[in-house]
Amino acid sequence: MSYDIKFKQRVIEYREEGHTFKETCKVFKISETTLIRWINKKKEGKLGEVKIRVRKPKKICPEQLVKYIEQYPDAYLYEIAEEFNCSDVAIFKALKKLNITRKKRQLYTRSNAKKK
C-alpha cells in the first residue's frame, strides 16, 4: 500500500514545524522508519517517484502450451517441460491454470463391459 504524495508532504511539514519524530508518527499512525525514508527522499527530490515493478517474463506461453497439447495429447509432463525448457511442476501448474487435465478417462471399463 502506498501513501498519497499530499499525505507524505503534510507529514514532513508537520515534522518540520518542530514536532518530534515520535509525536509525528503517533499523530499520522506511521512508523519512524517510514518517516525517515520520506524525509531522505524529499532531500533527494524523489518523494513523488513511484517504483515500477519489473516482472520476469513467463517461460510458458499459454497459447503455445495449448497448441502443443493439441498436437501431442499423450506427451508426458517431462517431455513437455523439455520442450518449454522448464520443470515438469511448472508445466503441471500451467495446465492446472488452463483447466487442462492430464487424466484420460475411459468411457467403458471392464466391469461395465461385462454387464452389457
VMD Tcl script that builds the backbone (N, CA, C; Angstrom):
set m [mol new atoms 348]
animate dup $m
set s [atomselect $m all]
$s set {name element resname resid chain x y z} {
  {N N MET 1 A 0.849 -1.175 0.000}
  {CA C MET 1 A 0.000 0.000 0.000}
  {C C MET 1 A 0.894 1.238 0.000}
  {N N SER 2 A 0.625 2.144 -0.870}
  {CA C SER 2 A 1.416 3.367 -0.914}
  {C C SER 2 A 0.555 4.546 -0.457}
  {N N TYR 3 A 1.217 5.520 0.106}
  {CA C TYR 3 A 0.529 6.709 0.597}
  {C C TYR 3 A 0.484 7.770 -0.490}
  {N N ASP 4 A -0.518 8.618 -0.407}
  {CA C ASP 4 A -0.668 9.728 -1.339}
  {C C ASP 4 A 0.463 10.729 -1.106}
  {N N ILE 5 A 0.918 11.364 -2.171}
  {CA C ILE 5 A 2.042 12.309 -2.058}
  {C C ILE 5 A 1.665 13.510 -1.195}
  {N N LYS 6 A 0.415 13.939 -1.227}
  {CA C LYS 6 A -0.018 15.064 -0.381}
  {C C LYS 6 A 0.074 14.691 1.095}
  {N N PHE 7 A -0.278 13.434 1.398}
  {CA C PHE 7 A -0.182 12.968 2.779}
  {C C PHE 7 A 1.274 12.977 3.233}
  {N N LYS 8 A 2.172 12.504 2.388}
  {CA C LYS 8 A 3.593 12.477 2.729}
  {C C LYS 8 A 4.105 13.887 2.995}
  {N N GLN 9 A 3.698 14.848 2.146}
  {CA C GLN 9 A 4.141 16.229 2.314}
  {C C GLN 9 A 3.602 16.824 3.613}
  {N N ARG 10 A 2.339 16.510 3.947}
  {CA C ARG 10 A 1.758 17.005 5.189}
  {C C ARG 10 A 2.516 16.474 6.399}
  {N N VAL 11 A 2.882 15.198 6.354}
  {CA C VAL 11 A 3.620 14.588 7.461}
  {C C VAL 11 A 4.977 15.275 7.623}
  {N N ILE 12 A 5.673 15.478 6.528}
  {CA C ILE 12 A 7.002 16.116 6.590}
  {C C ILE 12 A 6.882 17.555 7.073}
  {N N GLU 13 A 5.863 18.294 6.621}
  {CA C GLU 13 A 5.658 19.677 7.085}
  {C C GLU 13 A 5.374 19.702 8.582}
  {N N TYR 14 A 4.575 18.739 9.045}
  {CA C TYR 14 A 4.260 18.655 10.474}
  {C C TYR 14 A 5.542 18.425 11.274}
  {N N ARG 15 A 6.413 17.574 10.778}
  {CA C ARG 15 A 7.688 17.291 11.451}
  {C C ARG 15 A 8.576 18.535 11.442}
  {N N GLU 16 A 8.579 19.287 10.323}
  {CA C GLU 16 A 9.430 20.471 10.202}
  {C C GLU 16 A 8.930 21.638 11.046}
  {N N GLU 17 A 7.667 21.592 11.481}
  {CA C GLU 17 A 7.121 22.644 12.347}
  {C C GLU 17 A 7.706 22.570 13.756}
  {N N GLY 18 A 8.420 21.496 14.049}
  {CA C GLY 18 A 9.068 21.408 15.359}
  {C C GLY 18 A 8.607 20.234 16.191}
  {N N HIS 19 A 7.767 19.398 15.665}
  {CA C HIS 19 A 7.305 18.231 16.417}
  {C C HIS 19 A 8.359 17.119 16.338}
  {N N THR 20 A 8.379 16.283 17.345}
  {CA C THR 20 A 9.355 15.190 17.381}
  {C C THR 20 A 8.935 14.069 16.430}
  {N N PHE 21 A 9.876 13.160 16.203}
  {CA C PHE 21 A 9.578 12.013 15.342}
  {C C PHE 21 A 8.445 11.174 15.929}
  {N N LYS 22 A 8.524 10.926 17.246}
  {CA C LYS 22 A 7.511 10.087 17.894}
  {C C LYS 22 A 6.131 10.731 17.840}
  {N N GLU 23 A 6.047 12.037 18.076}
  {CA C GLU 23 A 4.758 12.732 18.014}
  {C C GLU 23 A 4.174 12.648 16.598}
  {N N THR 24 A 5.029 12.922 15.614}
  {CA C THR 24 A 4.588 12.899 14.223}
  {C C THR 24 A 4.077 11.512 13.839}
  {N N CYS 25 A 4.812 10.495 14.228}
  {CA C CYS 25 A 4.423 9.125 13.884}
  {C C CYS 25 A 3.136 8.715 14.592}
  {N N LYS 26 A 2.970 9.183 15.821}
  {CA C LYS 26 A 1.763 8.842 16.565}
  {C C LYS 26 A 0.532 9.540 15.971}
  {N N VAL 27 A 0.692 10.805 15.587}
  {CA C VAL 27 A -0.432 11.566 15.024}
  {C C VAL 27 A -0.877 10.979 13.679}
  {N N PHE 28 A 0.089 10.645 12.820}
  {CA C PHE 28 A -0.236 10.168 11.472}
  {C C PHE 28 A -0.265 8.649 11.356}
  {N N LYS 29 A 0.028 7.951 12.458}
  {CA C LYS 29 A -0.010 6.492 12.518}
  {C C LYS 29 A 0.875 5.846 11.452}
  {N N ILE 30 A 2.137 6.261 11.453}
  {CA C ILE 30 A 3.134 5.650 10.576}
  {C C ILE 30 A 4.349 5.291 11.421}
  {N N SER 31 A 5.225 4.474 10.882}
  {CA C SER 31 A 6.425 4.097 11.637}
  {C C SER 31 A 7.510 5.155 11.465}
  {N N GLU 32 A 8.458 5.147 12.398}
  {CA C GLU 32 A 9.564 6.107 12.322}
  {C C GLU 32 A 10.440 5.832 11.107}
  {N N THR 33 A 10.581 4.566 10.758}
  {CA C THR 33 A 11.368 4.201 9.583}
  {C C THR 33 A 10.776 4.810 8.323}
  {N N THR 34 A 9.455 4.756 8.211}
  {CA C THR 34 A 8.773 5.334 7.054}
  {C C THR 34 A 8.991 6.831 6.993}
  {N N LEU 35 A 8.878 7.503 8.129}
  {CA C LEU 35 A 9.076 8.953 8.182}
  {C C LEU 35 A 10.507 9.332 7.785}
  {N N ILE 36 A 11.477 8.597 8.299}
  {CA C ILE 36 A 12.873 8.873 7.948}
  {C C ILE 36 A 13.096 8.665 6.447}
  {N N ARG 37 A 12.520 7.608 5.902}
  {CA C ARG 37 A 12.658 7.331 4.469}
  {C C ARG 37 A 12.054 8.462 3.638}
  {N N TRP 38 A 10.874 8.958 4.046}
  {CA C TRP 38 A 10.238 10.056 3.313}
  {C C TRP 38 A 11.063 11.327 3.378}
  {N N ILE 39 A 11.631 11.620 4.544}
  {CA C ILE 39 A 12.461 12.825 4.693}
  {C C ILE 39 A 13.687 12.725 3.795}
  {N N ASN 40 A 14.335 11.562 3.767}
  {CA C ASN 40 A 15.511 11.372 2.907}
  {C C ASN 40 A 15.136 11.485 1.425}
  {N N LYS 41 A 13.985 10.972 1.058}
  {CA C LYS 41 A 13.556 11.075 -0.339}
  {C C LYS 41 A 13.248 12.522 -0.712}
  {N N LYS 42 A 12.714 13.283 0.240}
  {CA C LYS 42 A 12.426 14.691 -0.044}
  {C C LYS 42 A 13.728 15.454 -0.254}
  {N N LYS 43 A 14.760 15.143 0.534}
  {CA C LYS 43 A 16.058 15.791 0.367}
  {C C LYS 43 A 16.654 15.482 -1.008}
  {N N GLU 44 A 16.444 14.268 -1.482}
  {CA C GLU 44 A 16.955 13.863 -2.798}
  {C C GLU 44 A 16.070 14.362 -3.932}
  {N N GLY 45 A 14.863 14.804 -3.601}
  {CA C GLY 45 A 13.926 15.271 -4.625}
  {C C GLY 45 A 13.166 14.138 -5.294}
  {N N LYS 46 A 13.058 13.013 -4.603}
  {CA C LYS 46 A 12.393 11.840 -5.188}
  {C C LYS 46 A 11.163 11.422 -4.395}
  {N N LEU 47 A 10.541 12.349 -3.705}
  {CA C LEU 47 A 9.406 11.999 -2.849}
  {C C LEU 47 A 8.212 11.488 -3.650}
  {N N GLY 48 A 7.995 12.037 -4.831}
  {CA C GLY 48 A 6.823 11.666 -5.616}
  {C C GLY 48 A 7.040 10.499 -6.555}
  {N N GLU 49 A 8.259 9.957 -6.606}
  {CA C GLU 49 A 8.542 8.864 -7.533}
  {C C GLU 49 A 7.876 7.570 -7.069}
  {N N VAL 50 A 7.398 6.834 -8.039}
  {CA C VAL 50 A 6.767 5.549 -7.761}
  {C C VAL 50 A 7.610 4.466 -8.417}
  {N N LYS 51 A 7.935 3.441 -7.659}
  {CA C LYS 51 A 8.713 2.333 -8.208}
  {C C LYS 51 A 7.824 1.485 -9.113}
  {N N ILE 52 A 8.358 1.125 -10.247}
  {CA C ILE 52 A 7.639 0.256 -11.161}
  {C C ILE 52 A 8.224 -1.144 -11.007}
  {N N ARG 53 A 7.355 -2.093 -10.705}
  {CA C ARG 53 A 7.806 -3.461 -10.524}
  {C C ARG 53 A 8.118 -4.078 -11.880}
  {N N VAL 54 A 9.256 -4.697 -11.946}
  {CA C VAL 54 A 9.647 -5.379 -13.169}
  {C C VAL 54 A 9.502 -6.876 -12.920}
  {N N ARG 55 A 8.635 -7.503 -13.690}
  {CA C ARG 55 A 8.414 -8.933 -13.522}
  {C C ARG 55 A 9.169 -9.702 -14.585}
  {N N LYS 56 A 9.576 -10.879 -14.219}
  {CA C LYS 56 A 10.250 -11.738 -15.171}
  {C C LYS 56 A 9.229 -12.225 -16.198}
  {N N PRO 57 A 9.644 -12.335 -17.443}
  {CA C PRO 57 A 8.710 -12.864 -18.436}
  {C C PRO 57 A 8.435 -14.336 -18.167}
  {N N LYS 58 A 7.238 -14.753 -18.486}
  {CA C LYS 58 A 6.868 -16.140 -18.264}
  {C C LYS 58 A 7.558 -17.029 -19.287}
  {N N LYS 59 A 8.019 -18.177 -18.834}
  {CA C LYS 59 A 8.636 -19.125 -19.737}
  {C C LYS 59 A 7.588 -19.835 -20.577}
  {N N ILE 60 A 6.437 -20.044 -19.987}
  {CA C ILE 60 A 5.415 -20.844 -20.630}
  {C C ILE 60 A 4.310 -19.937 -21.156}
  {N N CYS 61 A 4.225 -19.822 -22.453}
  {CA C CYS 61 A 3.159 -19.045 -23.076}
  {C C CYS 61 A 1.921 -19.949 -23.143}
  {N N PRO 62 A 0.794 -19.514 -22.570}
  {CA C PRO 62 A -0.401 -20.378 -22.549}
  {C C PRO 62 A -0.875 -20.819 -23.932}
  {N N GLU 63 A -0.801 -19.918 -24.907}
  {CA C GLU 63 A -1.257 -20.272 -26.255}
  {C C GLU 63 A -0.386 -21.368 -26.858}
  {N N GLN 64 A 0.926 -21.245 -26.663}
  {CA C GLN 64 A 1.838 -22.257 -27.194}
  {C C GLN 64 A 1.649 -23.595 -26.490}
  {N N LEU 65 A 1.367 -23.543 -25.187}
  {CA C LEU 65 A 1.147 -24.769 -24.440}
  {C C LEU 65 A -0.101 -25.490 -24.929}
  {N N VAL 66 A -1.166 -24.746 -25.166}
  {CA C VAL 66 A -2.402 -25.354 -25.662}
  {C C VAL 66 A -2.169 -25.973 -27.031}
  {N N LYS 67 A -1.461 -25.272 -27.908}
  {CA C LYS 67 A -1.155 -25.824 -29.235}
  {C C LYS 67 A -0.341 -27.108 -29.120}
  {N N TYR 68 A 0.641 -27.099 -28.219}
  {CA C TYR 68 A 1.478 -28.275 -28.054}
  {C C TYR 68 A 0.655 -29.464 -27.554}
  {N N ILE 69 A -0.251 -29.216 -26.608}
  {CA C ILE 69 A -1.096 -30.276 -26.065}
  {C C ILE 69 A -2.028 -30.815 -27.148}
  {N N GLU 70 A -2.533 -29.941 -28.013}
  {CA C GLU 70 A -3.397 -30.395 -29.108}
  {C C GLU 70 A -2.615 -31.265 -30.089}
  {N N GLN 71 A -1.349 -30.913 -30.343}
  {CA C GLN 71 A -0.532 -31.696 -31.264}
  {C C GLN 71 A -0.110 -33.031 -30.655}
  {N N TYR 72 A 0.272 -32.984 -29.381}
  {CA C TYR 72 A 0.777 -34.176 -28.695}
  {C C TYR 72 A -0.036 -34.428 -27.431}
  {N N PRO 73 A -1.245 -34.964 -27.548}
  {CA C PRO 73 A -2.103 -35.128 -26.371}
  {C C PRO 73 A -1.591 -36.170 -25.372}
  {N N ASP 74 A -0.755 -37.106 -25.821}
  {CA C ASP 74 A -0.273 -38.160 -24.928}
  {C C ASP 74 A 1.135 -37.899 -24.404}
  {N N ALA 75 A 1.653 -36.696 -24.579}
  {CA C ALA 75 A 3.007 -36.376 -24.117}
  {C C ALA 75 A 3.047 -36.334 -22.593}
  {N N TYR 76 A 4.137 -36.842 -22.056}
  {CA C TYR 76 A 4.340 -36.791 -20.613}
  {C C TYR 76 A 4.735 -35.372 -20.206}
  {N N LEU 77 A 4.548 -35.091 -18.901}
  {CA C LEU 77 A 4.887 -33.750 -18.402}
  {C C LEU 77 A 6.364 -33.437 -18.597}
  {N N TYR 78 A 7.229 -34.431 -18.380}
  {CA C TYR 78 A 8.663 -34.156 -18.535}
  {C C TYR 78 A 9.029 -33.890 -19.993}
  {N N GLU 79 A 8.295 -34.491 -20.931}
  {CA C GLU 79 A 8.547 -34.218 -22.349}
  {C C GLU 79 A 8.134 -32.793 -22.717}
  {N N ILE 80 A 6.998 -32.380 -22.190}
  {CA C ILE 80 A 6.523 -31.012 -22.434}
  {C C ILE 80 A 7.483 -30.020 -21.782}
  {N N ALA 81 A 7.969 -30.360 -20.587}
  {CA C ALA 81 A 8.898 -29.488 -19.865}
  {C C ALA 81 A 10.197 -29.318 -20.643}
  {N N GLU 82 A 10.677 -30.380 -21.271}
  {CA C GLU 82 A 11.891 -30.273 -22.088}
  {C C GLU 82 A 11.660 -29.336 -23.269}
  {N N GLU 83 A 10.479 -29.408 -23.849}
  {CA C GLU 83 A 10.147 -28.551 -24.996}
  {C C GLU 83 A 10.128 -27.074 -24.592}
  {N N PHE 84 A 9.599 -26.782 -23.392}
  {CA C PHE 84 A 9.467 -25.397 -22.929}
  {C C PHE 84 A 10.630 -24.948 -22.050}
  {N N ASN 85 A 11.605 -25.824 -21.839}
  {CA C ASN 85 A 12.799 -25.512 -21.066}
  {C C ASN 85 A 12.465 -25.058 -19.640}
  {N N CYS 86 A 11.671 -25.886 -18.944}
  {CA C CYS 86 A 11.308 -25.599 -17.566}
  {C C CYS 86 A 11.079 -26.920 -16.845}
  {N N SER 87 A 10.606 -26.870 -15.629}
  {CA C SER 87 A 10.377 -28.089 -14.855}
  {C C SER 87 A 9.001 -28.670 -15.146}
  {N N ASP 88 A 8.843 -29.951 -14.840}
  {CA C ASP 88 A 7.546 -30.590 -15.052}
  {C C ASP 88 A 6.491 -30.045 -14.091}
  {N N VAL 89 A 6.928 -29.567 -12.926}
  {CA C VAL 89 A 5.993 -28.958 -11.975}
  {C C VAL 89 A 5.426 -27.655 -12.546}
  {N N ALA 90 A 6.268 -26.892 -13.236}
  {CA C ALA 90 A 5.803 -25.645 -13.856}
  {C C ALA 90 A 4.759 -25.949 -14.930}
  {N N ILE 91 A 4.978 -27.019 -15.698}
  {CA C ILE 91 A 4.006 -27.422 -16.718}
  {C C ILE 91 A 2.709 -27.850 -16.050}
  {N N PHE 92 A 2.829 -28.616 -14.980}
  {CA C PHE 92 A 1.643 -29.070 -14.255}
  {C C PHE 92 A 0.805 -27.885 -13.769}
  {N N LYS 93 A 1.482 -26.886 -13.192}
  {CA C LYS 93 A 0.763 -25.705 -12.679}
  {C C LYS 93 A 0.148 -24.889 -13.807}
  {N N ALA 94 A 0.859 -24.778 -14.935}
  {CA C ALA 94 A 0.321 -24.029 -16.077}
  {C C ALA 94 A -0.908 -24.729 -16.645}
  {N N LEU 95 A -0.871 -26.055 -16.724}
  {CA C LEU 95 A -2.025 -26.815 -17.202}
  {C C LEU 95 A -3.197 -26.683 -16.247}
  {N N LYS 96 A -2.900 -26.648 -14.966}
  {CA C LYS 96 A -3.953 -26.505 -13.965}
  {C C LYS 96 A -4.650 -25.152 -14.101}
  {N N LYS 97 A -3.856 -24.092 -14.356}
  {CA C LYS 97 A -4.445 -22.763 -14.561}
  {C C LYS 97 A -5.339 -22.726 -15.789}
  {N N LEU 98 A -4.983 -23.518 -16.799}
  {CA C LEU 98 A -5.754 -23.556 -18.041}
  {C C LEU 98 A -6.909 -24.555 -17.984}
  {N N ASN 99 A -7.085 -25.211 -16.836}
  {CA C ASN 99 A -8.122 -26.229 -16.649}
  {C C ASN 99 A -7.984 -27.378 -17.640}
  {N N ILE 100 A -6.755 -27.770 -17.920}
  {CA C ILE 100 A -6.498 -28.914 -18.787}
  {C C ILE 100 A -6.049 -30.057 -17.888}
  {N N THR 101 A -6.775 -31.160 -17.916}
  {CA C THR 101 A -6.390 -32.286 -17.082}
  {C C THR 101 A -5.603 -33.281 -17.914}
  {N N ARG 102 A -4.694 -33.951 -17.290}
  {CA C ARG 102 A -3.861 -34.944 -17.970}
  {C C ARG 102 A -4.452 -36.336 -17.812}
  {N N LYS 103 A -5.494 -36.456 -16.995}
  {CA C LYS 103 A -6.081 -37.761 -16.742}
  {C C LYS 103 A -6.984 -38.151 -17.907}
  {N N LYS 104 A -6.780 -39.339 -18.416}
  {CA C LYS 104 A -7.613 -39.845 -19.506}
  {C C LYS 104 A -8.646 -40.794 -18.898}
  {N N ARG 105 A -9.896 -40.511 -19.108}
  {CA C ARG 105 A -10.947 -41.358 -18.558}
  {C C ARG 105 A -11.502 -42.239 -19.661}
  {N N GLN 106 A -11.620 -43.509 -19.359}
  {CA C GLN 106 A -12.185 -44.434 -20.320}
  {C C GLN 106 A -13.699 -44.431 -20.179}
  {N N LEU 107 A -14.366 -44.470 -21.306}
  {CA C LEU 107 A -15.822 -44.487 -21.266}
  {C C LEU 107 A -16.335 -45.830 -20.765}
  {N N TYR 108 A -15.644 -46.888 -21.147}
  {CA C TYR 108 A -16.073 -48.229 -20.754}
  {C C TYR 108 A -14.963 -48.898 -19.981}
  {N N THR 109 A -15.295 -49.357 -18.808}
  {CA C THR 109 A -14.348 -50.130 -18.027}
  {C C THR 109 A -14.678 -51.604 -18.175}
  {N N ARG 110 A -13.832 -52.469 -17.718}
  {CA C ARG 110 A -14.062 -53.912 -17.851}
  {C C ARG 110 A -15.338 -54.331 -17.148}
  {N N SER 111 A -15.574 -53.779 -15.962}
  {CA C SER 111 A -16.752 -54.170 -15.205}
  {C C SER 111 A -18.038 -53.727 -15.920}
  {N N ASN 112 A -18.028 -52.562 -16.556}
  {CA C ASN 112 A -19.204 -52.091 -17.293}
  {C C ASN 112 A -19.408 -52.883 -18.586}
  {N N ALA 113 A -18.328 -53.306 -19.213}
  {CA C ALA 113 A -18.429 -54.044 -20.486}
  {C C ALA 113 A -19.036 -55.418 -20.272}
  {N N LYS 114 A -18.757 -56.076 -19.147}
  {CA C LYS 114 A -19.301 -57.428 -18.864}
  {C C LYS 114 A -20.797 -57.374 -18.597}
  {N N LYS 115 A -21.260 -56.280 -18.000}
  {CA C LYS 115 A -22.671 -56.162 -17.655}
  {C C LYS 115 A -23.533 -56.012 -18.895}
  {N N LYS 116 A -23.002 -55.439 -19.947}
  {CA C LYS 116 A -23.808 -55.181 -21.137}
  {C C LYS 116 A -23.834 -56.326 -22.041}
}
mol reanalyze $m
mol bondsrecalc $m
mol representation Tube
mol addrep $m
